Amino acid sequence: MLNVEQLKYSVNHMPAERVLEAVLELRLEGLVTDDRTPFGKVHFNTCFAEIEALFQRAGYHRGLDVVGYEGAVYALYDPSRWEAVQVLRWLKAHCEAQSQAQAG
């Protein structure tokens, strides 16, 4: 089990190339979920400042925010393009669609 310091170290030393795809997604849509980033929910909960710095090193210089839905999925988003409630609705629909796909 990693402690918080180890998580922060891992994020701070992650190559910026690993987040490039998420940066491109943010530029296009202003929204990227944790299944399309190299980060899981533990990173989002404990290392957001380091994640934001890594996105800046990868070329995304706008402010970021994060929202989660029932601890199951998280999204980084550009608050100048989305409101938190919109992202939360999108995450809920995303989770419900995945649940239906798995059940069907």
N, C-alpha and C positions, 0 to 999 in steps of 0.2 A: 504494500500500500504506500503510495506516495504522500508525503506531507505537502503542505502549501508551498514551502520554500522550494521543494523539488519540482513542483508543478510550475512555479514561476520561472525557475531555471530552465525547464524544458521549453517553455514558450519563448523566453528571451533568446534562446539559442537555436530556435527553429529557423531554418532557412526561409527567407522571404519568398523564394520560388514556390514553396509549398502552399502559400496563400494566394498566389497569383490568380488562379482560377476563380476564387471567391471575390477577389478585387474586381475582376472583369465582370462578374455577375452583379456586384454592387453598382458598378458604373452603368450597366444596362438596366437593371430592375430596381436598384436601390434596396435590395433585400436578398439575404442568403441564409439558408438554414444550416443547422449543424451537420446535416448529412452531406453537405457540399463544402464543408470546411475541414481542415485537419484537427478541429477542436471538438471535444465532447462537452457535455453539460458541466462536468467538474471544472473544466477550464473556464467556461463562461462564468461560473459562480465564484471562482477564486482569483482569476487572473485577468479580469477585463481590461485593466489599464495596460498590461503587457500585450494583450491581443490587439488593442487599439494602436499601440506603438508599432507592432509588427505589420499591421495593415498600412500604416504610414510609410514604413520602410519599403513596403511592396508597391507603393505608389498611390494609395488611396488617402487623400489628405482632408477629406471632409470628416465632420464629427460622426461618431457611431453611437448607437444605443442598442440595447439587447432586451428581448422579451422572451419569456418562456411560456409554454402551455402545459400545465399539469406535470411539470418536471419531465415530460417525455421528449419534447423537441424545443429547441431554442432557435432564435433568428437574430442575426445582426442586421440592423437596418439604418438607413440614412434618415434621421428625423426631419430633414428638410423636405423629404419626398413622401414620407409615410407618417401617420400618427400611430401611436402605440396600439390603440384599439383596433385599427385596421389590420395591423400585423397580427395581433392576437386572433382576430376573426379568420385570417388567412391560415394561421397555424392550426386552429381548430378544424377548419375544413380539410386541411392537409392530413391531419391525424385521422379524421373520420374516413377519408377516402382510402388511406392505407389500411385501416381496420376492415373496411368493407372488401377491399381487394384480397386481404388475407383470409377472410371468412368465406369468400366466394370461390 
